[in-house]
Amino acid sequence: MIQIFTDTSANLPAAYIQKYSLRVIPLHYSINGVQAEQDPTIDFDGKRSGAPVSTAMINLAAFLEPLYAALAAGDDVIYIGMSGGISGTAHAAAMAVQELQEEFP
């Protein structure tokens, strides 16, 4: 089986995520200095209020844990994320792949 992963930057509707059994890795952000984790089932369009929003670099473990679980179950994984030119998320994903390749060639 192949498990398809993305992250919350894809802004996919919850119905789409569920229909295609996508695995969504949450990214972290803060609004007015309050830390939060994006929930893929929340529609953020209705939450725009002009408050200062900032993002944080994703933790390597955020990729390692779900990818490891899928690979350990015997599944293959595909990650579809945003460009490495605009986000460090792609770099974290590449680091996770490099680390996991030793155990799951």
Salt bridges, closest charged atoms under 4 A:
GLU37 OE1 - HIS28 NE2 3.56
ASP45 OD1 - ARG48 NH2 3.13
